[in-house]
Structure formats: C-alpha cells, structure tokens
C-alpha cells in the first residue's frame, strides 16, 4: 500500500520503520489531517512484511504540542455548523462521532502487529501523551516535557490516556498528572515509569537510541516478538488462567516454525541466528 500525507511520513531502514509526525512549522499540532492519516499509515506499515519494529518520532523542535485548538476548536465547542441551526442532539451526535474517530486513530497505533517505540523530544502535550501511551516502549530525550494538559483547557482527556496510562504508571501519579495538567520533565517521567529511559540530548539522540533498541528487537524472531505482543495484550482484563490458555493456544499454532529450527541450529553451531519470520 502506497502512503502519502502532509503531516506524516514513513521511512523504512531494514526491518525498522520510522513513522514521523511531520508538521514541524506548527510544532506538530494534531489536526484533522493527523486523525485521518494515522490509521492509513498504520495500515500501510502492517502491509510491509519486512518491518518488525516501528519507531514513532517527530520532526522539528517538539514531538507535539497536542491538539490543534485553532483548527479544531469549533468542533469541540459545538460552534461548527451552528449556522445550520442544528439541534443539540444532532450537535452532540456529531461530537460523539468525532471523538470516536479520533480514539480509533490513536488505537490504530496500538493495534500494529509489531512493537512500537516512541522517541520523544521537546513538548509532548495532551494528545501527544495519548499517542505515546499507545506505544509499547517510550524513550525520552533529556529536553522532553510531558503534560496531560486537558484539564487546563476544560476538557476530560478522551483519546486513550486515562485508559492506558494507569497500566504504565501508578494510580497516584495518574491522578496528579490528570488533575493538575502540570508539566513534568523527562527525569520525572522516568521516575514514575512513564518512559523506559532518558537519553541525554534531543531529537537526533533519542531517535538514534530508539533505532538501536528497535534493531535489537528486530534481531529476534518476528513470529516470537509479535506473538509476545499479542499475548501481553490478551492479558488485559483476563485472569491468569485465561492468559495461560491463550498463550498455550498461540504456541500450539505457531511454535513449530522455521525460526525455531534456525534458533536450535544456531545454538548448536555457536553462531547468531538469522530469523526469516517463517
């Protein structure tokens, strides 16, 4: 699937795809084009059989300053289409559909079959936190600033942060971030486990670190890595017994792979395995 967008860019290097937020002149503010194009980008990546890991990064000085309020403010307040004299019910239905489309857009990132590593620099505000919480791993440059900003602009965060971040950081930290809308540094983000690690530097440094981690993951069997992601996701809302049943069925279906044979041969021959994903 070919992909083009005014606000996103896909680069592929070996087994690693980098999905760039590419609206640097607007500090990567998240407008309508982003919400429409992100699911298309995810679908395009899912159709790339050689891609084993995705790095989510951003061009320019900041990861993202969050929702583009200039572009989308009228949609949020219900003023859009007011001239058509919509009833409150119709306006509310329009708002609901808009929110659900934006939620699905973020979820398309989470639903990628391969691991996603977010590489964050500069501001990561509001909707940016929604995006990185949909990733599997998060790295921050030392200049990164994070904020669950919605309460400061009279919005309840509704694109996934309040659902995903409690699985990443503890309840008290979630409440503090969401109730205050405060900015926190990369160092504080690491202390509360919002990010896996802090990389000294800015954009180039954190992206390089993310690519190094991506290559480490990509060197493993893609069947095993993708299966591990599927099993981890299946654990959400499941009992231990249900999780064990799922992984038993998964390995029953996928264990007897060429990659497993290659792993055994490489061990016996004392060499690094070369996995094909078959």
N, C-alpha and C positions, 0 to 999 in steps of 0.2 A: 504494500500500500504506500503510494507516494504521499508526502505530507508537506504542506506549506502553511505558514502562519505569519502574521505581522507581529505577534507577541511571544511566540515560542519557536525554538529551534532545536533540532535533533542532530547530534553529531555521534558517529559511531567509530570507535577505535578498537579493533579486535572484537573481544567479547563484551565490551563495555559501551553502553550508550549514555551520552550526557544529554539530558533534557534541560535546556536553558530557558529561564524566564528572560525574555529579550525585549524589554521595553525600558531601556536604561534612562531615556530622557524624562520619563515620568516616574523614575525611581521604582519601576516595575509595579506600579499600582495595578490592582487587579480589577479590570473592567470586563465588559460583556464579551469581548473577543477571547479573553483568557478562559472564561467559563465555557464558552462554546468550543474552543480549540483543544483544551486539555484532554477531554475524552477521545478526541480524534488522534491526538499524539500518543496516548496510551494504547489505543487500538493499533496504531502503526508500529509501535515498538513490540507489541505482542505478536505481530506477524513477522518479526525478524528472528528467524530460528537460531542465528548465531549469537544473539545478545543474551548474556547470562546475568548481567547486573546493570542497574540504571543509577546514574548519579544525577540528582536534581540540584541545579545551581542557577545562578543569576548573573547576567551581565551588568556592568556598571558599578556604582558605589554601594548599592544596597541590594539585599536579597529581595525584599519588597516592603513598601510602607503600608501594605494592606489594601483593603477595598478602595476602589476609586470612587470616592464620595461625590466628586464633581460630575462624574459620568452617570453614576447610579443612584444619586441621592433622591431624585424624583420618584424612582421606582420604590425606594424604601419607605418614603413618606406617603405614598399613595397619590402624589400630585400628578404623576404621569397619566395622561389620558383624562385628566379632570375636565377638560373642555368637552369631552364626550358625555358628560353627566352620568358617569357610571354610578350604580348603586353601591353602597358599602359592601354588599355581599359579593358583587362582581369584582370590586377592587380587592377584597380580601382573597378571593379565589385566585386572582392574578398574582398576588403577593405569595400565596402558598406555592403555586406552581413555579414561580421564580426561585424561591428558596430551595425547593426540592431539586430543581435542575442544577443549582449551584452545589448542593450537597452531593449529588450524583457525580458532578465533575470532580470534586475532591476524592470521592470514593474510587473513581477510575484509577487514580494513582495507587491507592491501597490495594486494588484488585489485580495489579500487574502480577503475572505468574512468577516473576523474578524479584529478587531483593532490590529495594530502593534505598539509596544512601543520600540523605540531604546534606549539602555542603553550604553552610550559612555564613554570610558575612554582612557587616553593616546592620541596618534595620531589618528585623523580622517581626512585623507588627500585624496584629489582628488575623486577617486571612492567611498571612504567611505562617502563623502557628498552626492553623488548620492544615496547611499543606505539609509541613514537616512532621506533624503528628500522624499523617497518613503514610509516612515513610517508615522503613523498618529500622534504620540506623540514622543517627543525627550527629554530624560533626560541626563545630563552630569555630570560626576564626576568632582570634582574641579581641577583635573590634566589634563582634556581634552584639546586638542589643535585641532583647526579646520582650514582647508585651502582648498579653491577652487584653487588647485595648478596648473591646466593645463596650464595656460598662461606662467608659468615659465619653462615649458618643451615643449613649442612651439606647444601646442595642444589647440583647442577650445573644451571646455567641452561638451561632446556629449552623455552622458548616462542618462540625465534627470535633472541634477542640474539646468541648465539655464531655463528649462521649469517649474520645480516645486518650486524652491526656491523663485521666485517672488511672489508666493502665501503664503509664510511664512514670509519673511522679506521685508522691503520697498525697492523701486527702487534704491535709492541712496546707500544703504548698499550692494545690489546685485552688483551694478556696481563696488564699491570699492573692494569687495572680488574677483570678477571675473577678473577685470583688473589688480590688483596687485599680486594676488596669495599669499597674505600675510597670516601669521599665526595669528589666534586670540585665545584668552583664552576662557575658559568656561564662565567666567564672562561677557566678551564682547558678546559672543554668546547669553547669556540670555538677555542682554540689547537690542539687536536687534531682539529678539524673535525667533532666530534660534532654541533655546531649551526652553522647558517649565520651567525647573528648574535646578539648580545646586545643587548637593549632595556633601556634604563635605566628602572627601575620594577618593577612587579609585574604582577598579573593583568590589569588593565584595559589597561595599556600594551602588554603583549606581544600580547594579543588584538587590539588596535587595529592593531598593526604587521602581524600575520598577516592581518587583513582587508584592509589596504591592499595587501599583496602578492597576496592572492587576487584582488582586483579587477583588479590589473594583469594577472594571468594570464587572468582571465575575459574581458578585453577582446580577447584574441586569438581566432582561430578555434577553437572547441571541437573540431572534427574534427582540426585540426592538433595541438592540445595533447594530446588523447587518443591520437592516433597516435604522437606523440613518446614518451609514456609507454609505449605498447606496444612500440615499437622499443627503447627503453632496457632494458626488461625482457627482451626477446628476446635481447639481447646477453649475458645471464647464461649462462655456460657455453658460449657459441658462439665460433667463430673469427671473425675479421674478414670472411672470405669469406661465412660463413653469415649474419652480421649484415647485410652488404650485400645479400645475396639476399632477406632478409626485408623490408628497407625498400624494395627495388625492387618486390616484390610488393605491399606495403602501398600505395605511391603509385600503382601501376597500378590498384588497386581504388578509391582514394579521392581522387586528385589532382584529377579533373575535377568539382569541387564548385561550388555557388553561392557559397560563401565565397571561393574563388579568384577568381571573376569579380568579386565585390564588392571584393576587395583590389586588383585591377587598375583598376577604375573609380575607387576612392577615390584611388589614386595619381595617375591622370590628372586627377582633379578637385581634387586638393590638399586632401583632407579626410580625417578619421578614418574608417576602415571601420566598418560596423555588421554584425557577423557573426551569422548565424542558426543556424549549425550544420548547414546543408543542403548 
